[in-house]
Amino acid sequence: MSKNIVLLVGGTSPERAVSKNSGKSILFALRSLGYNVRVIDPGYGLNQPENEEDYFIEKDYTELSNKNYLAVFNSYYFENVDLVFIGLHGKWGEDGTIQSLCELKEIPYTGSGVLTSALAMDKYMTKIMFQHFNVITPKWFIVRNADSNIDRAKDKINKFFGYPCVIKPNDQGSTVGLTICRGEIELEKAINSALEYSDVALIEEYIPGRELTVAVLDQQPLSVLEIKPKHGIYDYECKYTEGMSEYIVPADIPEETAEYLKRQALLAYNSVGCKNYARVDFRLAQGNKSFCLEVNTLPGMTNLSLVPKMAKAVGISFEELINKIVNYSLK
């Protein structure tokens, strides 16, 4: 008998539009694999669209609310469900919230567990785990909303790593609220931009070099992929606009560097307790010295997304990738 799968798309985070694009691709794959799929947007609560295509339109179908998540999970929409495929990104999708609700309903779900999801979404805590498990990562410190003392931040930047530096929200993805701060004159604006999206801003050493990433599929690192964004940094536009980035997989790097990156990726994956699949992002500096930036426990699944490209490089089609994720999640 075919499995009944609820596919979650949309949500209420700033990455809502990206989630809809991932959801389209995932839905097509699940249907082609023969699964029974019901699409749900938790941001809509009980007011779900009658027409499936309305889940993916640019204009919101109705008012969104975080409170709607509880309402829809406590409804008939989650009766007779074998698996929840989480196609959400950002807060209320990758931070353990949805995972907690699935566990309360005793329904299996794709991706990592509650604690891992919350940990990986918290960049500051992830950095601490990286340090503990010897995953090489850029230097950093945090600024909290309540004590965003600019002079203190200036002193720490000058002491630890200098300019340019990276300033970003502690718990967002897709480079939302991220700034490459090139000097003190930009610092206050960059911190305030990050704090619009989070109570904590992460200030991090900027690593000049190449943008690389490694997908891990059930403890197996895939090919290393290099990203060559048009903007010099892999920002929101370069991630989600056709033609704004070039992707090379396998990356044109020495074999020993590729193997080291795979080992670091698996170490990072396990340091925060990931399951099923994830994507680990790196910068590669001069001398092929790598720095792990973060772990993404629910990476994008659009036609421009990186995990499907890395899977394809080792002979795994998009449908096979989705099927593997389903099967791993049901173990």
SETI-660859 format. One record per residue (C-alpha): x, y, z. Coordinates in steps of 0.02 Angstrom, whole numbers, padded with zeros to 5 digits, always signed. Layout:
BEGIN
XYZ ...
# end
This chain:
BEGIN
+00000+00000+00000 +00064+00173-00044 +00116+00286+00099 +00013+00438+00146 +00125+00590+00154 +00088+00768+00211 +00201+00892+00123 +00225+01053+00221 +00260+01208+00118 +00260+01396+00142 +00256+01436+00327 +00280+01607+00405 +00469+01636+00395 +00556+01760+00277 +00600+01606+00172 +00417+01571+00130 +00440+01598-00057 +00590+01481-00063 +00490+01348+00030 +00352+01359-00101 +00479+01329-00239 +00554+01180-00146 +00379+01114-00116 +00336+01113-00301 +00485+01005-00343 +00459+00888-00196 +00274+00868-00236 +00308+00821-00416 +00438+00693-00362 +00329+00615-00226 +00182+00598-00347 +00293+00522-00482 +00352+00395-00352 +00173+00344-00319 +00148+00417-00145 -00019+00488-00088 +00020+00670-00050 -00079+00804+00040 -00006+00980+00035 -00023+01086+00193 +00034+01264+00227 +00043+01277+00418 +00039+01466+00407 -00141+01454+00345 -00202+01346+00489 -00377+01276+00459 -00407+01390+00310 -00316+01282+00181 -00344+01315-00006 -00465+01203-00099 -00357+01206-00256 -00183+01133-00238 -00105+01259-00357 -00154+01400-00236 -00021+01339-00115 +00113+01394-00237 +00049+01562-00299 +00150+01717-00257 +00007+01810-00171 -00042+01734-00004 -00206+01641-00006 -00260+01711+00163 -00187+01788+00321 -00036+01702+00396 -00007+01671+00581 +00112+01571+00689 -00039+01520+00795 -00107+01429+00643 +00026+01293+00660 -00055+01223+00817 -00230+01232+00743 -00189+01134+00587 -00087+01001+00678 -00234+00970+00794 -00354+00947+00648 -00412+00806+00536 -00279+00857+00408 -00155+00748+00503 -00262+00593+00519 -00199+00433+00437 -00027+00506+00396 +00126+00396+00378 +00255+00534+00356 +00271+00724+00360 +00390+00786+00226 +00452+00954+00288 +00475+01072+00142 +00486+01225+00255 +00638+01338+00277 +00688+01459+00414 +00602+01490+00581 +00453+01380+00626 +00517+01252+00501 +00700+01217+00535 +00707+01268+00719 +00624+01118+00801 +00447+01188+00809 +00371+01080+00673 +00475+00932+00730 +00403+00948+00906 +00225+00951+00839 +00259+00796+00733 +00328+00704+00883 +00176+00751+00988 +00068+00675+00851 +00188+00525+00842 +00209+00549+00655 +00380+00518+00573 +00454+00667+00480 +00597+00705+00362 +00758+00785+00421 +00836+00794+00593 +00756+00784+00765 +00695+00923+00878 +00856+00960+00972 +00965+00948+00817 +00851+01063+00718 +00850+01192+00857 +01038+01179+00878 +01080+01193+00693 +00965+01343+00674 +01058+01429+00817 +01221+01478+00734 +01302+01526+00899 +01268+01357+00979 +01322+01267+00820 +01489+01357+00829 +01513+01296+01007 +01481+01117+00951 +01601+01140+00806 +01736+01193+00927 +01703+01044+01039 +01716+00919+00896 +01862+01005+00808 +01765+01066+00657 +01867+01214+00593 +01758+01371+00587 +01788+01560+00574 +01811+01661+00734 +01653+01742+00800 +01561+01828+00941 +01380+01881+00968 +01286+02041+01004 +01119+02029+01094 +00973+02144+01060 +00972+02204+01240 +01155+02252+01247 +01202+02299+01068 +01347+02409+01123 +01428+02468+00961 +01590+02523+01044 +01610+02353+01125 +01578+02268+00957 +01710+02380+00875 +01837+02332+01007 +01804+02145+00985 +01814+02153+00796 +01980+02245+00802 +02046+02122+00933 +01989+01958+00853 +01989+01975+00664 +01967+02151+00591 +01873+02203+00434 +01788+02150+00327 +01680+02042+00438 +01514+01952+00418 +01363+02008+00520 +01204+01903+00514 +01052+01853+00616 +01088+01707+00731 +00937+01604+00677 +00894+01639+00495 +00943+01557+00332 +00960+01603+00148 +01076+01749+00196 +00923+01846+00260 +00987+02000+00354 +01170+01962+00313 +01297+02101+00282 +01480+02101+00235 +01536+02245+00346 +01690+02328+00273 +01726+02456+00408 +01669+02542+00568 +01560+02666+00473 +01447+02520+00418 +01446+02427+00583 +01294+02498+00672 +01183+02483+00517 +01240+02303+00488 +01206+02251+00668 +01034+02333+00666 +00994+02245+00502 +01034+02076+00579 +00936+02117+00737 +00780+02152+00633 +00769+01963+00608 +00837+01896+00772 +00870+01943+00953 +01052+01896+00925 +01174+01951+00790 +01324+01841+00749 +01482+01937+00703 +01604+01825+00613 +01776+01830+00535 +01765+01852+00346 +01858+01715+00253 +01911+01769+00077 +01911+01622-00042 +01798+01498-00130 +01620+01449-00085 +01603+01260-00065 +01471+01143+00004 +01450+00958+00040 +01287+00863+00055 +01277+00718+00178 +01149+00584+00143 +01125+00460+00286 +01308+00470+00344 +01374+00471+00165 +01456+00633+00103 +01422+00668-00081 +01531+00761-00206 +01601+00931-00158 +01515+01071-00253 +01588+01244-00287 +01477+01396-00306 +01534+01546-00409 +01409+01684-00372 +01401+01840-00481 +01402+01953-00326 +01559+01878-00250 +01454+01813-00105 +01316+01685-00117 +01175+01803-00066 +00986+01783-00083 +00980+01843-00264 +01123+01730-00318 +01043+01581-00231 +00870+01596-00308 +00892+01685-00475 +00930+01586-00631 +01100+01630-00705 +01164+01724-00552 +01281+01582-00498 +01388+01450-00581 +01397+01277-00502 +01543+01157-00523 +01523+00980-00461 +01637+00894-00424 +01731+01050-00373 +01899+01079-00460 +02006+01053-00305 +02144+00928-00258 +02080+00756-00212 +02154+00766-00037 +02063+00932-00009 +01899+00856-00068 +01920+00707+00048 +01962+00822+00194 +01807+00927+00160 +01700+00770+00159 +01772+00717+00327 +01742+00891+00399 +01564+00889+00329 +01526+00722+00410 +01605+00781+00573 +01498+00940+00569 +01343+00837+00526 +01369+00722+00674 +01427+00860+00793 +01249+00929+00797 +01166+00758+00782 +01095+00768+00605 +00990+00628+00531 +00935+00579+00356 +01013+00722+00258 +01091+00894+00273 +01206+01016+00183 +01368+01083+00258 +01438+01248+00193 +01622+01298+00185 +01741+01434+00131 +01907+01377+00057 +02048+01501+00087 +02222+01512+00014 +02324+01355+00037 +02162+01254+00028 +02125+01288+00211 +01940+01260+00243 +01820+01341+00366 +01649+01269+00403 +01513+01402+00406 +01355+01309+00455 +01245+01155+00438 +01078+01166+00348 +00961+01028+00409 +00823+01064+00281 +00918+01120+00126 +00825+01188-00025 +00750+01073-00155 +00718+01195-00298 +00784+01177-00475 +00931+01287-00423 +00965+01196-00259 +01132+01120-00214 +01091+00951-00137 +01003+00887-00295 +01155+00943-00398 +01274+00848-00284 +01162+00694-00288 +01154+00699-00477 +01345+00704-00485 +01351+00532-00401 +01210+00460-00508 +01061+00494-00395 +00912+00572-00486 +00799+00698-00399 +00661+00568-00380 +00784+00442-00309 +00848+00574-00187 +00672+00611-00124 +00635+00426-00111 +00793+00396-00010 +00746+00537+00109 +00573+00460+00132 +00644+00287+00165 +00778+00350+00285 +00645+00446+00380 +00535+00293+00399 +00673+00181+00469 
# end
